[in-house]
Each structure stands twice: as structure tokens, then as C-alpha cells.
């Protein structure tokens, strides 16, 4: 970023940061997400129990000192599987959003910057994919290619970029007419430099807000697809396939469904609230 564009972005960024720090909902949501991340990534280090060890003599055992949240239908430690399942669910959400934001930003930026036939073509493709039910498309694709971590990330990411592409296109159309962009072009700057150094940094807050909300959507999608047996496969744990495994024991051991369901709820709610707070903090009209 040039000195001029950096100076231009500095004041709004500082104002947004002040708003965010003063928002108790944003603070609580961020703290909750930090705790969830620590639970998922540091928890297994603190509690180094093999999550795949079967103890058929302790199936559906209640909470004990050895197993604080009890055991599942195969005698495995529920607490450790929740931690490792959270790690996988969070990673799916993060990497799926990286795919979605990358594709959506690229398509929207090219369409907005160059316009003309390229914009028309890219937007028609976007509208065509947007017209298809994303979940049905995900189920169909995973049924054809098979379940797994990588296919799951790619499917979720590649079925959720369309809305962002339209949003980015509108933002680029607005900023490409600014005087500093015209000046950069007049000085002979290459199109890629103008786009990536002068325009895209201005829409970075939009991308961050979209990504934060997209993570929660991706986590829900992973949970639903894993619940249907099309996502993460046993013995690997995710919150979604833990819910799937608990459905046959809902009346005898409801905690097996309550624990992963509660973690999904908390994570999605905190992510959405933080996304709303980021949107409000970066809104220039307030």
C-alpha cells in the first residue's frame, strides 16, 4: 500500500478499532471464540488421551474423574473427542472460507475492474451457480467424489463465494472511479498494481466481515454434511459426525448430542455476533 492510500485508510481503521473495543458484545464474542479455539487446539495437549481407544466395558459411562464428560457408545472419551472434533470443524470452517473469499474476491474484482463483456460473463456464471441450491449441490458432489476433509473444504468453499463476488464487484466499481485510482493509471501503473495496491485494500473491512460470518456458515455446513455421513468419517471426530453418532442414543444418553450441539451453537452464535459487530464498526455512515 502506498503512503497516500495508507494514510487514507488509517483514520477509518482507527475509528473502527475504537468502536469495536467499546462494544461489549464484540468483546464477549471474541473472548468466547478464543476459548473455543484454546479448547480445540490446546485441550488435547493438556489432556493427552487417545480418542480412538475403544473400551467396550465402559460404553455410555457417566462422568467420572477419568472421563469428565463420560464415554460414548464405543467407550471413547467424549471430552477429548469434542476437543479434536472442534479442531477439525474449525479448520474446515477456516479453510472453506479462505477458498470462498479467494474465489469471490477474484471474480468480483475482475468483473468490477474491467467491466464490459468480462463482467457480464462472470456475473452470468455467478448467477447461474447462485440459482442452484448450495446444500443440494454439496451433497451431490460429495456423493460423487466421496467424503473426506479436502473434498469437504473445497465443496463448501466453492458453493459459497457467489454473494461475495457480487458484493466485491459493486465495491470495485465504486472505487475504480476515485481520483487516486485515475492518478495511478495516469502514472502508468499496471492494472494488477492498481487493483491490488489501491482498490482491494479499501474493501478489506468488507472481506473481513464476510469471512467472519462465512466461518459460521461453513461450520454449520460441515456439521450437516458430516451428520449425513458425507463429511468427516469415523474414527476421526467432528462435531457433526458426533451428532450423527449420538442420534441412536438420544433417549438413553442425550448428553452425546447435547455437548457437540451446544459447542456448535456457541461457536456459530459468537462468530455471527462478532461479524455483526465488525460490520457496525466498519460502517462509514455511522
C-alpha positions in Angstrom: 0.0 0.0 0.0 1.3 3.5 -0.9 1.8 6.2 1.7 -1.2 8.1 0.4 -3.6 5.1 0.5 -2.2 4.0 3.9 -2.9 7.5 5.3 -6.3 7.4 3.8 -7.1 4.0 5.4 -5.6 4.8 8.8 -8.3 7.1 10.2 -11.2 4.8 9.4 -9.3 1.8 10.7 -8.6 3.6 14.0 -12.2 4.7 14.3 -13.4 1.1 13.6 -11.0 -0.3 16.2 -12.2 2.1 18.9 -15.8 1.2 18.1 -15.0 -2.5 18.3 -13.2 -2.2 21.7 -16.1 -0.3 23.2 -18.7 -2.9 22.1 -19.3 -5.4 24.9 -21.0 -7.8 22.5 -17.9 -7.8 20.3 -15.6 -8.3 23.3 -17.7 -11.2 24.7 -17.9 -12.8 21.3 -14.2 -12.6 20.6 -13.4 -13.9 24.1 -15.8 -16.8 23.6 -14.1 -17.7 20.2 -10.7 -17.5 21.8 -11.8 -20.0 24.5 -13.3 -22.3 21.8 -10.0 -22.2 19.9 -8.0 -22.9 23.0 -10.3 -25.8 23.9 -9.9 -27.3 20.5 -6.2 -26.8 19.9 -4.6 -26.8 23.3 -7.1 -29.1 25.1 -5.7 -32.3 23.6 -2.2 -31.2 24.6 -3.3 -30.8 28.2 -5.3 -34.0 28.2 -3.3 -36.4 26.0 -5.8 -39.3 25.9 -6.1 -41.4 22.7 -9.6 -40.5 21.3 -9.8 -43.7 19.3 -9.2 -46.3 22.1 -12.2 -48.5 22.5 -13.3 -49.6 25.9 -16.3 -51.8 25.4 -16.5 -52.4 29.1 -17.3 -48.7 29.7 -19.8 -47.9 26.9 -22.0 -44.9 27.7 -20.4 -44.5 31.1 -21.4 -41.4 33.1 -19.0 -38.6 34.1 -16.0 -39.7 36.3 -12.7 -38.2 37.2 -11.1 -40.3 34.4 -13.8 -39.3 31.9 -15.2 -35.9 32.9 -17.9 -35.9 30.2 -18.3 -39.7 30.2 -17.8 -42.1 27.3 -19.6 -42.6 24.0 -21.2 -45.7 22.6 -17.8 -47.3 21.9 -16.3 -46.4 25.3 -14.2 -43.5 24.0 -13.6 -40.3 26.0 -16.2 -37.7 25.0 -14.2 -34.7 26.2 -11.1 -35.5 24.1 -13.3 -36.2 21.1 -15.1 -32.9 21.5 -11.7 -31.1 21.5 -10.4 -32.9 18.4 -13.8 -32.6 16.7 -13.7 -28.9 17.4 -10.3 -28.7 15.8 -11.5 -30.3 12.6 -14.7 -28.3 12.5 -12.9 -25.0 13.0 -10.3 -25.9 10.4 -13.0 -26.8 7.9 -14.7 -23.5 8.6 -11.5 -21.5 8.2 -10.1 -23.2 5.1 -13.5 -23.3 3.4 -13.8 -19.5 4.0 -10.3 -19.0 2.5 -11.4 -20.8 -0.6 -14.7 -18.8 -0.8 -13.2 -15.4 -0.1 -10.3 -16.0 -2.6 -12.6 -17.1 -5.4 -15.3 -14.5 -4.7 -12.8 -11.7 -4.4 -11.0 -12.6 -7.6 -14.2 -13.0 -9.7 -15.8 -9.8 -8.2 -12.6 -7.7 -8.6 -12.1 -8.7 -12.2 -15.7 -8.1 -13.1 -15.8 -4.7 -11.4 -12.4 -3.5 -12.6 -12.6 -4.4 -16.3 -16.4 -4.3 -16.8 -17.8 -4.9 -20.3 -18.2 -8.4 -21.6 -16.0 -9.9 -18.9 -18.2 -8.5 -16.2 -21.3 -9.8 -18.0 -19.9 -13.3 -18.5 -18.6 -13.6 -14.9 -21.9 -12.3 -13.4 -24.0 -14.7 -15.5 -21.8 -17.6 -14.3 -22.2 -16.4 -10.8 -26.0 -16.0 -11.1 -26.2 -19.5 -12.6 -24.4 -21.1 -9.7 -26.3 -19.0 -7.3 -29.5 -20.3 -8.7 -28.6 -23.9 -7.7 -29.3 -25.0 -4.1 -25.9 -24.9 -2.4 -26.6 -27.7 0.0 -28.0 -30.0 -2.7 -25.0 -29.3 -4.9 -22.7 -30.1 -1.9 -24.5 -33.4 -1.3 -24.4 -34.3 -4.9 -20.7 -33.5 -5.3 -19.6 -35.4 -2.2 -21.7 -38.4 -3.2 -19.9 -38.5 -6.5 -16.3 -37.8 -5.3 -16.6 -39.3 -1.9 -16.4 -37.9 1.6 -13.2 -36.5 3.3 -11.6 -33.4 4.7 -10.2 -31.9 1.4 -13.4 -32.6 -0.7 -15.5 -31.2 2.2 -13.4 -27.9 2.4 -13.5 -27.5 -1.4 -17.2 -28.2 -1.8 -18.2 -25.8 1.0 -15.8 -23.1 -0.3 -16.8 -23.4 -3.9 -20.5 -23.3 -3.2 -20.4 -20.1 -1.1 -18.4 -17.5 -3.0 -21.2 -16.1 -5.2 -22.7 -13.5 -2.9 -19.2 -12.1 -2.1 -18.4 -11.8 -5.8 -21.4 -9.6 -6.4 -20.5 -7.5 -3.3 -16.9 -7.1 -4.3 -17.9 -6.2 -7.9 -20.0 -3.3 -6.6 -17.3 -2.1 -4.3 -14.6 -2.2 -7.0 -17.0 -0.3 -9.4 -17.2 2.4 -6.8 -13.5 2.7 -6.0 -12.2 2.5 -9.6 -13.7 5.9 -10.3 -11.8 7.6 -7.4 -9.2 10.3 -8.3 -6.3 8.4 -6.7 -7.1 5.4 -8.9 -7.2 7.6 -12.0 -4.0 9.2 -11.0 -2.2 5.8 -10.6 -3.4 4.8 -14.0 -2.2 8.1 -15.5 1.3 7.5 -14.0 1.4 4.2 -15.9 0.7 1.7 -13.0 -0.1 -1.7 -14.2 -3.7 -2.9 -13.8 -2.7 -5.5 -11.2 -0.9 -2.9 -9.2 -3.9 -0.5 -9.3 -6.3 -3.3 -8.3 -4.2 -4.9 -5.5 -2.5 -1.8 -4.1 -5.1 0.9 -4.4 -8.6 -0.7 -4.6 -8.6 -4.0 -2.8 -7.1 -2.6 0.5 -10.1 -0.2 0.6 -12.6 -3.2 0.7 -10.6 -5.2 3.2 -13.1 -4.5 6.0 -15.9 -5.9 3.8 -13.9 -9.0 3.2 -13.2 -9.5 6.9 -16.8 -9.1 7.9 -17.9 -11.6 5.2 -15.2 -14.1 6.2 -16.3 -13.9 9.9 -19.9 -14.7 9.0 -18.8 -17.3 6.4 -16.9 -19.3 9.0 -20.1 -19.9 11.0 -21.9 -20.9 7.8 -19.1 -23.3 6.9 -19.2 -24.9 10.4 -22.9 -25.4 10.1 -22.5 -26.9 6.6 -19.7 -29.2 7.8 -21.9 -30.3 10.7 -24.9 -31.0 8.4 -22.8 -32.9 5.8 -21.0 -34.9 8.4 -24.3 -35.7 10.1 -25.4 -37.2 6.8 -22.2 -39.2 6.5 -20.8 -37.1 3.7 -18.2 -35.2 5.7 -15.6 -36.2 8.2 -15.6 -40.0 8.5 -15.1 -42.0 11.7 -13.0 -42.8 13.6 -12.0 -39.1 13.1 -14.2 -36.8 15.1 -16.0 -33.7 14.2 -18.9 -32.0 15.9 -21.2 -33.0 13.0 -20.4 -36.7 13.0 -20.5 -36.8 16.8 -24.1 -35.6 16.4 -24.7 -38.3 13.8 -23.3 -41.0 16.1 -25.4 -39.8 19.0 -28.8 -39.9 17.2 -29.4 -43.6 18.2 -28.7 -42.8 21.8 -30.7 -39.6 22.2 -33.1 -41.1 24.8 -30.6 -43.2 26.7 -27.6 -40.8 26.6 -28.8 -37.4 25.4 -25.5 -35.8 26.5 -23.8 -37.3 23.5 -25.9 -35.0 21.3 -26.1 -32.0 23.7 -22.3 -31.5 24.0 -21.4 -31.1 20.3 -24.7 -29.4 19.6 -24.0 -26.8 22.3 -20.5 -26.2 21.1 -21.8 -25.7 17.5 -24.4 -23.2 18.8 -21.9 -21.3 20.9 -19.3 -21.1 18.1 -21.8 -20.1 15.4 -23.5 -17.5 17.7 -20.3 -15.9 18.8 -19.0 -15.8 15.2 -22.2 -14.2 13.9 -22.3 -11.7 16.7 -18.7 -10.8 16.1 -19.4 -10.4 12.4 -22.3 -8.1 13.1 -20.1 -6.0 15.4 -17.4 -5.8 12.8 -19.9 -4.7 10.2 -21.2 -2.0 12.5 -17.7 -0.9 13.5 -16.6 -0.5 9.8 -19.8 1.2 8.7 -18.7 4.7 7.4 -22.3 6.0 7.7 -22.4 5.7 11.5 
